[in-house]
């Protein structure tokens, strides 16, 4: 039987791993997230933190995928519904939804609203697939896991450089 871990223990473990990855220590790892039914991989060094999808303040005259502004421990983050941004369904604001804080490493307070967390993943458990050239450069990389499931790899740097992502006004 699988060992049960409390959410608090998991979050502390994940925070430690994120901190180590940001400092370049430890083995390379990816964070798995789901957004609108699609599985995504994010380098731990690019993912700042994961927090419960808290109260967000809507911003008028913005694109449909821009959820609003969230105050996370006194810092304001621009929150985007990652599924809607990618052309998928809107993410339900339920107990599983999380904010993946990205961009701190690149000087941007951005957060992606994702459907749920899928845990830490080892790169060696994945094999490269043919890139999806229909997607923008930030989402072209694809990998298959040991069960044959296809995962997309998010390039946070390229997403933050994407003019469509950064232009939230209608």
N, C-alpha and C positions, 0 to 999 in steps of 0.2 A: 504494500500500500504506500502511496506517495506521502511524504512527510508534509504536514500542514505548516504553513508559515503565516504569521499574522501580516496584515497589510502594513503595519508600522515597521516590522522587521524587514519586509521586502523593500519598502521605501528607503529605509536607512541603508540597506545593502546597495540599492540602485544609486543612491546619492553618493556613496563611497566610490562605486565603480565609475560614475560620471566624473567625479572629482579626479580620480586617477587617470582617466582617459584624457581629460582636459590638460593634465600635467604631463601626458605622454608616458605614464607608467602602466605596467600591467599589459596583458595580452589585448590585442585589438578585439573589439566587440561591436556588435550592432544592436540597436534597439529596434524591436519589432512593434509596429503600430498598425492598427486597422483604420482606414478612412473610407467610409461608404462601401464597404464590402471588399476593398482591395487591401492587400497586405503590402506594407512598406517597410524598408530598412533604413535606419538613420545611423550614421557613425556616432558613437557615444561622445566623441570629442566635439561634435556639432550640436548635440542635444544638451541644452543647459540644465533643464530641470523639468520634472513632470509634476503638475499640480491638478487638483480637482478643478473641474470646469466651474469656476465661481461666477458670481454676478458680473455681468458685463454691461457696460453702458453703450447703447446703440449710438451710432453717429449718422446723422441725416445726410442724404445726397451721396451715398457711397454705393459701391457695387454690391450685388446680392450676396456674394461670398464673404464680404467683410462683416464680421459679427459685431465688432465694436471695440471698446477699450476696457481692459481689465486692470485693476489695481492689485498687484501681487507684492505684498510686503512693502508698500510705499512706492513701488516703481510701476509706471504705466506701460502696458504692453498692447500693441495693436494685434487683435485676434482675428484670424482668418479661418473660415470653415474650409478645411483642406479638401474635403470631398467635393463640395460645391465648386471650389476653385478649379478642381480637376475635371469638372463637368458631370460629377455624380450627384447623388441625392444629398439633401441637407442632413447634417448630423443632428440626431435627437439629443437634447440636453437632458441626459438621464444619469444614473449613478455610475455608468461605465465611461462616460465621456470624460476626456482629460485634455488639459492644455499642455502641449509640448513647447516649452520655451526655447526658442532658437534665436540665433543672431547675436547673442551677447558677445561671443567670440569675435564677431565682425562689427561690433559697435551699433547694433540695431536691437531694439526691444520689440521683437515679434514673437507671436505665439500661434501655433497651429491647433485648432480644435480637431481632435481625432475621436473616432468612435470608441476605441478601447486600446489598451496596451496589450501587446502580445509577448512581452518579456525580452530578456537578453538573448542574443543569437551569436553563435560563433561563425565567423566567416568561412572557416574550413568545412562547415556543414552544408555549404552552398556551392553550386556550380554555375558558371556564367551561362547566360542564354543570349540569343541574338538580341541586340539592342532594338528598342521600339522607336524607330526614326520618326513616327508620327507625333510622338510626345516632344515637348520642349527639351532642351539639353539637361535640365535639372531632373528629369524623370525618365530618361532613356534607358539607363542601365537596368537589366533584369537578371534575376537569379532564380534557380530552382533549388528547393530544399531536398532532403533525402526522400521525401514522400512524393516528389514531383510537383509540389505546389509552387506556383510562380509568384515571386516577390519583386516589387520594384524598389530600386535604391534611390533615395532622395539625396540630391546634391544640394545641401543647404546654401553653400556659397553661390551656386548658380541660380537658385530660387531667389535669393535676396538681390541678385543682380538683374533679375528678370523685370523689365519695365512694366509688364502687365500686372505682376504681383505687387509692385511698389506703387502703382497708380490706382488708388482705391476710389477716386472720385468718379462720378458718373458724368 
